[in-house]
């Protein structure tokens, strides 16, 4: 069996999988997953198996995800570049924070997260922040559904049927 190297679709290619735009010369406008085209035919356009297209479509259940945007309070690339310049000139974090009009804790957290004062790079930390924003977070206190149903049933049973003396004697 022939194994292909893993393909990483660019943002433009991912957009073409969902709904190709007019700039895509090799495909008909209006074709794509949103228009009902099969994964096999989409994969043929990129010279890939349908399974590679599936890995783009399946995480969102076949529904096109909204375009990603940054939060309005997130650090911008130019601010990260100013932090990098300040660190290279050995400026204290307080001075850098004051120049940017940001809290000291924001700047120190950013530097600590991305390699410290010696290893901080603006473009790498910007990309890392973008990747972290996309990461899936799991619930730290996972409770199985069966336990939730049991707990709900017990609380509802006590409301419907208040315990009497016989229940107490039996230990219920």
N, C-alpha and C positions, 0 to 999 in steps of 0.2 A: 504494500500500500504506500502510495506516495504522500509524504507529508509536506505541506507548504509552510513557508515561514509565516509567522503571525503578521497580519496586516493591521496597521493602525490607521484608521480613516481620519482624514483632516476634518476640520469643522465644515469646510466647503463640500467635501464628499459626503459627510453625514447629512447635510442639507439636501444634497442631490438624491440621497436614498429616500428621504421622506417625500420630497416634491421638487424635482429638478426645475431649475429656472431657464430662462431663454438663452443664457450664455452657454448652456450645455449643448454643443453642436451634434453630438453623437446620439442624442435621445430626443424623442418627441416631447414637445412641451406639454405639460399636463399629465405625464406618466409618472409613476412612482408609487410608493406604498400607500399614500393617502388617496390616490386615484384608483387603487385596486390592482396594481401590477403585482405579479408574484415575486417571491424572494429569488426564485431561480433566474428570472429574466433580469432582475436588478443586479444579481451577482454576476451574470454574464457581461454586463456593461463594464464592471470593474475587473473582469477576468478572475473572479473568485467564486468559491462554492457558496451555495445559499446559506450555509451555516455561519459564514462570516457576516452576512447581512442580518441573520437572525440575532446575532450578538449585539447588533445596534438597535434592533426593533424591540426585542423582548423585554429589556429592563423596564420599559414604561408601559408594557402591556399592549403594544401596537398603537399607542397614542403618541403623537408627536409632542416631545417635551417643549416647554416654553424656552425661548432664547434666554441664555444666561446673562445676567447683568450684575454689576457690583453694587453692594450696599452704598448708600450715600455717605456713610461715615467711615467706610473702609479706606485704608491708606492707598494712595494712588502711586503709580510708578515714579512720578517726579518727586514725590515726598520720600520714597524709598531711596532714590538717587541722592537726595539731599542728606539723608541719614548716612549713606555710604561715604559721601564726601566728608561729612563732619567727622565720622569715625577715622577716616584716613588722615585727617588733620589733627587727630587726638583731642577733639573737642569733647567736653563732658556732655553726657546725655541731656542734662538740664538745659544747656545752651541750645542744643539741637531742637529739643522740644519747644523751647521758647520761640526759636526762629520759625518753626512750622505752625505754631499756634495749637499744639497738641499737648495732651497730658503727658507727664513724664512716664507714667506707668504704661501708656500705650507704646512709647518709643522703646522703653526697656524690655517690654514683652516681645516686641517685634525683633529686637536684636537678639534676645536670648533664644527665641524660637528658631532663628535662622543662622546659626553658626557662631554667635557671640561677636564681640567687637573685632576680633582678629579675622574671622572668616565670613563676615557679612558681605553679601553681594546683592545689589538691588534687583537685577533681573531674575536671579535665581529665587530670591525671596518672594518676588511678585508672582512667579509661576507656582511656587509652593503654596502661597496663600490662595491662589485660584484653585489649586488641587484640593486643599483642605476644605474649601467652601463647598466642594462637590462631594466630599466624603460622606458615606452613609454612617449615621451614628446609631448604635444599638442601645436599647434600654438597659441600664446597668442592673435593674432589679426585675429580671424576667420572671413572670409568674405564668405557669402553664394554664391554658384556657380551662382545663378540667377543674383546677383548683378555684378559679374565679367562679365557675358555675356552681360548684359545691358551696362556696362561701355565700353566694347570692341566695341559694336555695335555703341554707340554714337560717339566714337573717329573715327571709320572707316567711319561713315556716314558723318562726317565733312570733311574728306579727299576727299571722292568721290563727294560730293555736297557742295561746299563752300556756306555759307549763302549770300543772296543778300539783297537789301533794303526792299523788301516785307517781308522777313522772320523777319527782325528786327522790323518792324511795328507790326507784329502779336505776337511778343515776343517768337519766336521759336529759 
